[in-house]
């Protein structure tokens, strides 16, 4: 499987958004009476770039990037943890602040990793299947529809694992619905940007994969390239 510079750029942006969101999510923001993790300001972009990857390059390529994002996040967490346990220099007095921002409890890590993998793979799978069902039309409906399901599952799993037993059930439901709505609205607002990026890449790469013969096993990292019969002209798939 040969990757272009544009593919690598989108994959890098995807991974950067993921890792950044996990770092800044420690801050709880309050806007208009609604409380949410600050990671919400950038995490939905990982879904946007995930949509672009699946729409242009296909599920198989997206699968590789999802696992790269997982490994990148795992490496970042390992580095933060290792740095945390290193003895602090006598002149440095910010260990408590460091642990508060970059320290991760096992429960939150488990919630983050599980919700990310399931949510991203569901999003990519649904988008790929909808593309076939709609014959490449209605990109806005496919990206928003896949985000509705992917982000809904992601948010439900994360909040449930992270806070079950420590917060009242009504609060957990409120947190799930609030974050889900914010993330989906983010996708809706970003739809013109998605169209712009997808249109540019399809024209530039002369590529538009349809996953008609794809093995959707998320653990199958490397799969033979799609036959030309599954690649259509970009001009036919931007109809709305």
Backbone as CSV, one residue per row, in Angstrom:
resi,resn,N_x,N_y,N_z,CA_x,CA_y,CA_z,C_x,C_y,C_z
1,UNK,0.852,-1.191,0.000,0.000,0.000,0.000,0.887,1.239,0.000
2,UNK,0.775,2.082,-1.005,1.598,3.270,-1.137,0.787,4.497,-0.752
3,UNK,1.355,5.309,0.141,0.648,6.473,0.640,1.248,7.742,0.059
4,UNK,0.375,8.677,-0.360,0.826,9.942,-0.915,1.117,10.947,0.197
5,UNK,1.725,12.062,-0.180,2.019,13.116,0.785,0.728,13.702,1.359
6,UNK,-0.316,13.797,0.535,-1.583,14.335,1.018,-2.229,13.409,2.036
7,UNK,-2.138,12.112,1.771,-2.660,11.131,2.726,-1.932,11.249,4.063
8,UNK,-0.618,11.359,4.011,0.181,11.471,5.233,-0.159,12.743,5.999
9,UNK,-0.458,13.818,5.263,-0.835,15.072,5.913,-2.138,14.903,6.685
10,UNK,-3.161,14.320,6.054,-4.444,14.122,6.719,-4.292,13.170,7.900
11,UNK,-3.488,12.116,7.723,-3.257,11.171,8.817,-2.567,11.852,9.997
12,UNK,-1.635,12.740,9.710,-0.926,13.463,10.771,-1.862,14.411,11.506
13,UNK,-2.727,15.095,10.761,-3.691,15.996,11.383,-4.675,15.216,12.264
14,UNK,-5.095,14.064,11.788,-5.988,13.190,12.545,-5.354,12.826,13.888
15,UNK,-4.110,12.349,13.852,-3.423,11.917,15.067,-3.162,13.085,16.006
16,UNK,-2.786,14.234,15.444,-2.522,15.422,16.261,-3.777,15.870,16.995
17,UNK,-4.909,15.884,16.304,-6.173,16.269,16.932,-6.523,15.315,18.076
18,UNK,-6.300,14.045,17.858,-6.620,13.034,18.872,-5.787,13.238,20.135
19,UNK,-4.464,13.331,19.967,-3.576,13.459,21.121,-3.797,14.790,21.840
20,UNK,-3.968,15.865,21.072,-4.208,17.169,21.672,-5.504,17.179,22.478
21,UNK,-6.548,16.577,21.936,-7.837,16.532,22.629,-7.721,15.810,23.957
22,UNK,-6.970,14.730,23.992,-6.818,13.971,25.228,-6.036,14.744,26.282
23,UNK,-5.126,15.613,25.845,-4.348,16.410,26.793,-5.194,17.530,27.393
24,UNK,-5.924,18.266,26.549,-6.676,19.419,27.044,-8.023,19.036,27.645
25,UNK,-8.408,17.753,27.512,-9.705,17.322,28.042,-9.756,17.384,29.558
26,UNK,-8.600,17.531,30.209,-8.572,17.597,31.667,-9.277,18.853,32.174
27,UNK,-9.353,19.888,31.328,-10.038,21.117,31.731,-11.530,21.001,31.459
28,UNK,-12.333,21.352,32.472,-13.777,21.391,32.296,-14.190,22.826,31.996
29,UNK,-14.838,23.021,30.876,-15.267,24.358,30.458,-16.745,24.542,30.761
30,UNK,-17.148,25.784,30.910,-18.547,26.107,31.155,-18.956,27.220,30.206
31,UNK,-19.908,26.912,29.339,-20.352,27.877,28.347,-21.869,27.839,28.246
32,UNK,-22.495,28.975,28.510,-23.952,29.022,28.445,-24.630,28.082,29.416
33,UNK,-23.992,27.856,30.557,-24.554,26.967,31.563,-24.313,25.495,31.290
34,UNK,-23.595,25.189,30.201,-23.306,23.794,29.833,-21.848,23.499,30.138
35,UNK,-21.600,22.447,30.911,-20.239,22.048,31.260,-19.779,20.909,30.364
36,UNK,-18.545,21.004,29.860,-18.021,19.974,28.968,-16.490,19.996,29.015
37,UNK,-15.836,18.865,28.704,-14.377,18.831,28.658,-13.864,19.707,27.522
38,UNK,-12.760,20.407,27.752,-12.212,21.304,26.737,-11.784,20.561,25.482
39,UNK,-11.568,19.262,25.587,-11.174,18.467,24.426,-12.195,18.494,23.306
40,UNK,-13.431,18.861,23.649,-14.501,18.918,22.652,-14.197,19.950,21.566
41,UNK,-13.360,20.946,21.870,-13.095,21.993,20.882,-12.282,21.480,19.697
42,UNK,-11.594,20.346,19.864,-10.770,19.843,18.765,-11.020,18.377,18.435
43,UNK,-11.523,17.589,19.402,-11.694,16.158,19.142,-12.584,15.862,17.938
44,UNK,-13.702,16.603,17.734,-14.533,16.313,16.552,-13.785,16.428,15.227
45,UNK,-12.683,17.188,15.214,-11.902,17.280,13.983,-11.291,15.935,13.602
46,UNK,-11.034,15.099,14.601,-10.508,13.770,14.280,-11.549,12.980,13.490
47,UNK,-12.828,13.195,13.783,-13.889,12.541,13.021,-13.989,13.135,11.621
48,UNK,-13.795,14.449,11.523,-13.814,15.084,10.202,-12.712,14.505,9.317
49,UNK,-11.492,14.451,9.849,-10.388,13.905,9.065,-10.558,12.399,8.837
50,UNK,-11.182,11.721,9.795,-11.485,10.303,9.597,-12.472,10.108,8.462
51,UNK,-13.471,10.995,8.377,-14.426,10.946,7.269,-13.722,11.156,5.931
52,UNK,-12.803,12.113,5.896,-12.062,12.397,4.668,-11.251,11.177,4.235
53,UNK,-10.595,10.547,5.180,-9.775,9.370,4.866,-10.624,8.240,4.281
54,UNK,-11.753,7.965,4.921,-12.607,6.880,4.441,-13.243,7.229,3.103
55,UNK,-13.699,8.460,2.954,-14.371,8.892,1.730,-13.446,8.866,0.519
56,UNK,-12.214,9.295,0.687,-11.285,9.396,-0.441,-10.461,8.121,-0.611
57,UNK,-9.891,7.632,0.488,-8.916,6.535,0.400,-9.480,5.171,0.766
58,UNK,-10.678,5.134,1.356,-11.305,3.869,1.675,-11.078,3.417,3.106
59,UNK,-11.861,2.425,3.515,-11.833,1.922,4.891,-10.486,1.328,5.255
60,UNK,-9.853,0.623,4.337,-8.574,-0.031,4.642,-7.508,0.976,5.044
61,UNK,-7.444,2.094,4.316,-6.476,3.135,4.655,-6.849,3.805,5.972
62,UNK,-8.127,4.043,6.165,-8.592,4.657,7.405,-8.285,3.767,8.604
63,UNK,-8.415,2.463,8.410,-8.131,1.513,9.492,-6.693,1.647,9.978
64,UNK,-5.764,1.795,9.053,-4.346,1.956,9.413,-4.155,3.214,10.251
65,UNK,-4.804,4.307,9.852,-4.639,5.580,10.553,-5.284,5.525,11.936
66,UNK,-6.405,4.857,12.057,-7.050,4.717,13.368,-6.116,4.020,14.348
67,UNK,-5.461,2.960,13.894,-4.515,2.254,14.761,-3.268,3.084,15.021
68,UNK,-2.826,3.859,14.036,-1.689,4.758,14.260,-2.035,5.800,15.317
69,UNK,-3.261,6.319,15.264,-3.702,7.273,16.268,-3.723,6.654,17.656
70,UNK,-4.173,5.413,17.723,-4.202,4.695,18.999,-2.790,4.518,19.546
71,UNK,-1.866,4.085,18.704,-0.487,3.876,19.140,0.188,5.190,19.509
72,UNK,-0.110,6.261,18.745,0.449,7.562,19.064,-0.022,8.057,20.425
73,UNK,-1.304,7.868,20.704,-1.850,8.266,21.990,-1.262,7.430,23.120
74,UNK,-1.088,6.137,22.864,-0.501,5.247,23.859,0.933,5.661,24.180
75,UNK,1.697,6.015,23.152,3.075,6.463,23.340,3.120,7.757,24.145
76,UNK,2.206,8.693,23.834,2.166,9.956,24.558,1.866,9.731,26.034
77,UNK,0.901,8.861,26.322,0.542,8.568,27.711,1.716,7.926,28.443
78,UNK,2.413,7.002,27.769,3.563,6.345,28.382,4.665,7.353,28.697
79,UNK,4.897,8.305,27.770,5.921,9.324,27.983,5.540,10.243,29.141
80,UNK,4.265,10.655,29.200,3.801,11.514,30.301,3.972,10.796,31.647
81,UNK,3.629,9.511,31.677,3.713,8.750,32.917,5.154,8.569,33.362
82,UNK,6.037,8.276,32.410,7.448,8.101,32.734,8.049,9.399,33.258
83,UNK,7.709,10.511,32.603,8.213,11.813,33.057,7.687,12.151,34.448
84,UNK,6.480,11.696,34.755,5.878,11.994,36.048,6.616,11.318,37.198
85,UNK,7.107,10.099,36.968,7.752,9.361,38.056,9.239,9.669,38.185
86,UNK,9.797,10.428,37.244,11.192,10.848,37.373,11.334,11.805,38.559
87,UNK,12.398,11.666,39.337,12.596,12.574,40.474,12.676,14.022,40.009
88,UNK,11.938,14.895,40.681,11.933,16.307,40.325,13.195,17.005,40.833
89,UNK,13.700,17.949,40.058,14.857,18.741,40.478,14.450,19.628,41.652
90,UNK,15.362,19.877,42.587,15.035,20.683,43.777,14.516,22.080,43.448
91,UNK,14.923,22.634,42.312,14.495,23.997,41.970,13.156,24.025,41.225
92,UNK,12.599,22.836,40.949,11.328,22.758,40.203,10.225,22.374,41.172
93,UNK,9.192,23.202,41.270,8.153,23.009,42.283,6.764,22.815,41.671
94,UNK,6.718,22.322,40.458,5.424,22.207,39.769,4.988,20.762,39.533
95,UNK,5.483,19.829,40.360,5.121,18.423,40.175,3.618,18.196,40.333
96,UNK,3.033,18.868,41.306,1.592,18.706,41.529,0.789,19.191,40.329
97,UNK,1.202,20.346,39.775,0.518,20.880,38.601,0.703,19.952,37.407
98,UNK,1.914,19.409,37.262,2.188,18.480,36.158,1.271,17.263,36.254
99,UNK,1.185,16.690,37.445,0.356,15.500,37.628,-1.122,15.805,37.399
100,UNK,-1.539,17.026,37.770,-2.945,17.398,37.597,-3.319,17.503,36.125
101,UNK,-2.389,17.967,35.296,-2.675,18.168,33.875,-2.348,16.934,33.037
102,UNK,-1.203,16.328,33.285,-0.737,15.238,32.426,-0.797,13.863,33.094
103,UNK,-1.366,13.826,34.280,-1.540,12.531,34.932,-2.844,11.888,34.495
104,UNK,-2.837,10.576,34.302,-4.030,9.871,33.830,-4.331,8.706,34.763
105,UNK,-5.591,8.606,35.206,-5.974,7.461,36.017,-6.252,6.274,35.096
106,UNK,-5.995,5.047,35.569,-6.255,3.860,34.723,-7.677,3.802,34.191
107,UNK,-8.635,4.227,34.990,-10.037,4.176,34.564,-10.300,5.115,33.393
108,UNK,-9.755,6.334,33.453,-9.941,7.282,32.361,-9.225,6.825,31.101
109,UNK,-8.042,6.234,31.259,-7.311,5.719,30.099,-8.094,4.608,29.424
110,UNK,-8.624,3.686,30.222,-9.420,2.589,29.676,-10.627,3.129,28.927
111,UNK,-11.309,4.103,29.539,-12.484,4.704,28.896,-12.107,5.371,27.584
112,UNK,-10.991,6.093,27.577,-10.562,6.822,26.383,-10.182,5.883,25.247
113,UNK,-9.390,4.860,25.555,-8.911,3.959,24.509,-10.044,3.130,23.906
114,UNK,-10.906,2.588,24.756,-12.005,1.749,24.257,-12.989,2.572,23.435
115,UNK,-13.385,3.730,23.965,-14.377,4.557,23.257,-13.824,5.058,21.931
116,UNK,-12.550,5.423,21.900,-11.928,5.906,20.662,-11.953,4.836,19.580
117,UNK,-11.470,3.641,19.904,-11.385,2.587,18.890,-12.760,2.208,18.355
118,UNK,-13.704,1.976,19.249,-15.040,1.562,18.806,-15.721,2.691,18.029
119,UNK,-15.647,3.907,18.544,-16.298,5.026,17.879,-15.747,5.306,16.500
120,UNK,-14.424,5.303,16.367,-13.798,5.599,15.073,-14.084,4.508,14.051
121,UNK,-14.015,3.254,14.472,-14.262,2.168,13.521,-15.729,2.121,13.101
122,UNK,-16.629,2.407,14.019,-18.054,2.475,13.663,-18.283,3.609,12.669
123,UNK,-17.695,4.765,12.926,-17.834,5.915,12.035,-17.345,5.584,10.624
124,UNK,-16.166,4.982,10.530,-15.592,4.652,9.228,-16.419,3.583,8.509
125,UNK,-16.858,2.570,9.242,-17.657,1.483,8.663,-18.980,2.016,8.102
126,UNK,-19.672,2.818,8.900,-20.971,3.349,8.474,-20.809,4.247,7.254
127,UNK,-19.777,5.089,7.266,-19.553,5.985,6.130,-19.274,5.191,4.853
128,UNK,-18.438,4.153,4.964,-18.100,3.339,3.796,-19.330,2.633,3.242
129,UNK,-20.174,2.110,4.126,-21.376,1.410,3.688,-22.404,2.378,3.079
130,UNK,-22.528,3.564,3.684,-23.462,4.546,3.143,-23.021,5.051,1.775
131,UNK,-21.715,5.111,1.571,-21.202,5.560,0.278,-21.639,4.604,-0.828
132,UNK,-21.593,3.330,-0.535,-22.029,2.328,-1.519,-23.542,2.423,-1.715
133,UNK,-24.275,2.536,-0.602,-25.738,2.567,-0.670,-26.255,3.786,-1.438
134,UNK,-25.562,4.913,-1.304,-25.995,6.150,-1.972,-25.276,6.378,-3.300
135,UNK,-24.434,5.423,-3.695,-23.649,5.536,-4.921,-22.795,6.820,-4.929
136,UNK,-22.256,7.136,-3.775,-21.346,8.259,-3.660,-22.005,9.620,-3.579
137,UNK,-23.332,9.669,-3.482,-24.037,10.952,-3.409,-24.297,11.346,-1.953
138,UNK,-24.758,12.579,-1.766,-25.172,13.079,-0.457,-24.060,12.947,0.589
139,UNK,-22.912,13.519,0.292,-21.789,13.446,1.221,-22.165,14.009,2.588
140,UNK,-22.914,15.107,2.608,-23.308,15.725,3.877,-24.105,14.760,4.750
141,UNK,-25.003,14.006,4.120,-25.814,13.062,4.870,-24.966,11.910,5.407
142,UNK,-23.997,11.478,4.619,-23.151,10.347,5.029,-22.211,10.721,6.171
143,UNK,-21.610,11.923,6.091,-20.680,12.325,7.148,-21.422,12.609,8.457
144,UNK,-22.551,13.287,8.361,-23.315,13.592,9.573,-23.924,12.320,10.154
145,UNK,-24.433,11.449,9.281,-25.030,10.198,9.751,-24.026,9.295,10.448
146,UNK,-22.838,9.163,9.867,-21.809,8.318,10.480,-21.310,8.932,11.784
147,UNK,-21.267,10.265,11.852,-20.843,10.941,13.082,-21.890,10.780,14.176
148,UNK,-23.155,10.859,13.814,-24.221,10.648,14.786,-24.041,9.323,15.512
149,UNK,-23.753,8.268,14.761,-23.604,6.952,15.358,-22.242,6.793,16.034
150,UNK,-21.175,7.180,15.325,-19.831,7.010,15.866,-19.593,7.826,17.126
151,UNK,-19.926,9.120,17.071,-19.740,9.979,18.238,-20.686,9.593,19.367
152,UNK,-21.887,9.142,19.016,-22.832,8.710,20.047,-22.291,7.528,20.828
153,UNK,-21.746,6.538,20.119,-21.166,5.367,20.775,-19.915,5.755,21.556
154,UNK,-19.058,6.567,20.940,-17.828,7.024,21.590,-18.143,7.718,22.914
155,UNK,-19.036,8.690,22.878,-19.373,9.466,24.065,-20.029,8.613,25.139
156,UNK,-20.944,7.738,24.733,-21.642,6.880,25.692,-20.671,5.958,26.412
157,UNK,-19.773,5.340,25.666,-18.808,4.419,26.272,-17.864,5.166,27.207
158,UNK,-17.327,6.311,26.741,-16.360,7.039,27.555,-16.973,7.519,28.870
159,UNK,-18.104,8.220,28.793,-18.733,8.753,29.993,-19.154,7.633,30.937
160,UNK,-19.678,6.554,30.391,-20.152,5.447,31.225,-19.007,4.791,31.995
161,UNK,-17.904,4.491,31.286,-16.767,3.851,31.955,-16.087,4.812,32.928
162,UNK,-15.932,6.065,32.517,-15.179,7.026,33.323,-15.910,7.442,34.597
163,UNK,-17.246,7.538,34.550,-17.957,8.145,35.673,-19.026,7.267,36.312
164,UNK,-19.190,6.043,35.809,-20.229,5.184,36.389,-19.904,4.892,37.859
165,UNK,-20.867,5.143,38.724,-20.674,4.904,40.150,-20.162,6.103,40.910
166,UNK,-19.607,7.075,40.193,-19.081,8.269,40.860,-19.975,9.486,40.640
167,UNK,-20.870,9.406,39.668,-21.816,10.485,39.396,-23.227,9.898,39.333
168,UNK,-24.246,10.664,39.700,-25.633,10.191,39.581,-25.955,9.835,38.125
169,UNK,-26.844,8.877,37.954,-27.207,8.424,36.609,-27.747,9.568,35.763
170,UNK,-28.532,10.462,36.362,-29.098,11.580,35.610,-28.005,12.509,35.092
171,UNK,-26.947,12.687,35.874,-25.833,13.538,35.453,-25.071,12.882,34.310
172,UNK,-24.883,11.580,34.392,-24.194,10.843,33.327,-24.953,10.977,32.012
173,UNK,-26.262,10.807,32.065,-27.084,10.945,30.858,-26.980,12.360,30.294
174,UNK,-26.986,13.350,31.176,-26.872,14.743,30.736,-25.529,14.992,30.056
175,UNK,-24.454,14.461,30.644,-23.121,14.621,30.064,-23.039,13.963,28.683
176,UNK,-23.613,12.771,28.566,-23.584,12.053,27.287,-24.328,12.848,26.212
177,UNK,-25.544,13.265,26.527,-26.354,13.983,25.542,-25.730,15.322,25.168
178,UNK,-25.197,16.031,26.171,-24.598,17.343,25.906,-23.402,17.226,24.974
179,UNK,-22.471,16.309,25.311,-21.283,16.151,24.471,-21.636,15.630,23.088
180,UNK,-22.592,14.726,23.014,-23.008,14.166,21.725,-23.560,15.267,20.818
181,UNK,-24.420,16.103,21.376,-25.012,17.184,20.595,-23.945,18.167,20.126
182,UNK,-23.032,18.521,21.032,-21.967,19.463,20.657,-21.121,18.902,19.527
183,UNK,-20.749,17.629,19.620,-19.886,17.008,18.612,-20.591,16.905,17.256
184,UNK,-21.870,16.563,17.278,-22.614,16.455,16.018,-22.797,17.834,15.383
185,UNK,-23.110,18.841,16.195,-23.239,20.202,15.669,-21.923,20.677,15.073
186,UNK,-20.822,20.275,15.691,-19.492,20.590,15.178,-19.339,20.037,13.760
187,UNK,-19.773,18.799,13.583,-19.696,18.154,12.270,-20.572,18.874,11.255
188,UNK,-21.756,19.280,11.683,-22.671,19.983,10.783,-22.060,21.304,10.319
189,UNK,-21.536,22.072,11.270,-20.939,23.363,10.941,-19.719,23.189,10.039
190,UNK,-18.961,22.096,10.249,-17.728,21.863,9.488,-17.981,21.197,8.138
191,UNK,-19.249,20.930,7.792,-19.559,20.239,6.534,-18.994,20.945,5.299
192,UNK,-19.096,22.270,5.183,-18.478,22.926,4.016,-16.981,22.671,3.922
193,UNK,-16.290,22.632,5.071,-14.854,22.336,5.076,-14.601,20.908,4.614
194,UNK,-15.461,19.989,5.043,-15.330,18.591,4.609,-15.467,18.485,3.093
195,UNK,-16.458,19.169,2.538,-16.651,19.176,1.083,-15.426,19.732,0.374
196,UNK,-14.875,20.793,0.931,-13.718,21.438,0.316,-12.515,20.500,0.284
197,UNK,-12.238,19.854,1.415,-11.079,18.965,1.507,-11.269,17.730,0.638
198,UNK,-12.461,17.133,0.715,-12.741,15.924,-0.074,-12.652,16.221,-1.568
199,UNK,-13.245,17.316,-1.995,-13.203,17.680,-3.410,-11.788,17.909,-3.892
200,UNK,-10.999,18.610,-3.079,-9.613,18.887,-3.436,-8.811,17.592,-3.565
201,UNK,-8.949,16.701,-2.574,-8.160,15.476,-2.567,-8.554,14.522,-3.696
202,UNK,-9.843,14.418,-3.974,-10.274,13.526,-5.051,-9.744,14.004,-6.398
203,UNK,-9.758,15.310,-6.583,-9.238,15.855,-7.836,-7.718,15.731,-7.897
204,UNK,-7.073,15.975,-6.786,-5.612,15.941,-6.742,-5.073,14.522,-6.849
205,UNK,-5.701,13.602,-6.118,-5.222,12.221,-6.077,-5.782,11.365,-7.215
206,UNK,-6.850,11.865,-7.864,-7.554,11.071,-8.871,-7.931,9.707,-8.273
207,UNK,-8.548,9.783,-7.105,-8.852,8.583,-6.334,-10.191,8.760,-5.629
208,UNK,-10.991,7.691,-5.623,-12.289,7.729,-4.959,-12.701,6.280,-4.690
209,UNK,-12.294,5.757,-3.541,-12.459,4.327,-3.249,-13.879,3.992,-2.796
210,UNK,-14.419,2.922,-3.372,-15.659,2.324,-2.913,-15.311,0.974,-2.285
211,UNK,-15.740,0.750,-1.038,-15.352,-0.454,-0.303,-16.299,-1.625,-0.564
212,UNK,-16.460,-1.968,-1.834,-17.380,-3.055,-2.173,-16.808,-4.429,-1.840
213,UNK,-15.501,-4.571,-1.869,-14.883,-5.868,-1.620,-13.968,-5.833,-0.391
214,UNK,-14.152,-4.854,0.455,-13.277,-4.669,1.607,-13.634,-5.617,2.738
215,UNK,-12.616,-6.137,3.387,-12.787,-6.886,4.632,-12.797,-5.859,5.763
216,UNK,-13.913,-5.729,6.469,-14.061,-4.687,7.482,-13.583,-5.098,8.866
217,UNK,-12.860,-6.184,8.950,-12.277,-6.595,10.225,-11.327,-5.490,10.709
218,UNK,-11.585,-4.858,11.857,-10.729,-3.754,12.311,-9.306,-4.180,12.651
219,UNK,-9.097,-5.477,12.843,-7.765,-5.962,13.215,-6.932,-6.392,12.008
220,UNK,-7.520,-6.298,10.822,-6.787,-6.627,9.607,-6.141,-5.349,9.092
221,UNK,-4.874,-5.142,9.455,-4.230,-3.861,9.167,-3.821,-3.699,7.716
222,UNK,-3.465,-4.786,7.073,-2.965,-4.663,5.712,-3.789,-5.546,4.786
223,UNK,-4.321,-4.921,3.745,-5.179,-5.612,2.783,-4.754,-5.215,1.385
224,UNK,-4.913,-6.122,0.462,-4.521,-5.833,-0.916,-5.267,-4.614,-1.434
225,UNK,-4.615,-3.862,-2.313,-5.223,-2.654,-2.880,-6.501,-3.005,-3.623
226,UNK,-7.445,-2.076,-3.652,-8.716,-2.310,-4.319,-8.542,-2.364,-5.828
227,UNK,-9.311,-3.202,-6.510,-9.257,-3.224,-7.968,-9.814,-1.937,-8.544
228,UNK,-9.433,-1.624,-9.760,-9.871,-0.369,-10.381,-11.388,-0.265,-10.478
229,UNK,-12.080,-1.398,-10.465,-13.535,-1.364,-10.555,-14.155,-0.654,-9.363
230,UNK,-13.419,-0.563,-8.249,-13.928,0.088,-7.059,-13.517,1.551,-6.978
231,UNK,-12.880,2.055,-8.006,-12.464,3.445,-8.027,-13.269,4.173,-9.088
232,UNK,-13.992,5.205,-8.660,-14.835,5.943,-9.593,-14.288,7.336,-9.813
233,UNK,-14.790,7.979,-10.843,-14.370,9.345,-11.145,-14.804,10.283,-10.039
234,UNK,-13.905,11.141,-9.526,-14.268,12.076,-8.466,-15.474,12.937,-8.788
235,UNK,-15.651,13.263,-10.031,-16.741,14.154,-10.398,-18.109,13.552,-10.160
236,UNK,-18.170,12.230,-10.038,-19.449,11.583,-9.860,-19.855,11.474,-8.395
237,UNK,-18.965,11.809,-7.474,-19.253,11.523,-6.078,-19.387,12.770,-5.228
238,UNK,-19.416,13.927,-5.811,-19.537,15.142,-5.025,-20.956,15.697,-5.090
239,UNK,-21.860,14.951,-5.714,-23.238,15.411,-5.814,-23.866,15.462,-4.427
240,UNK,-24.696,16.450,-4.196,-25.320,16.585,-2.870,-26.839,16.468,-2.992
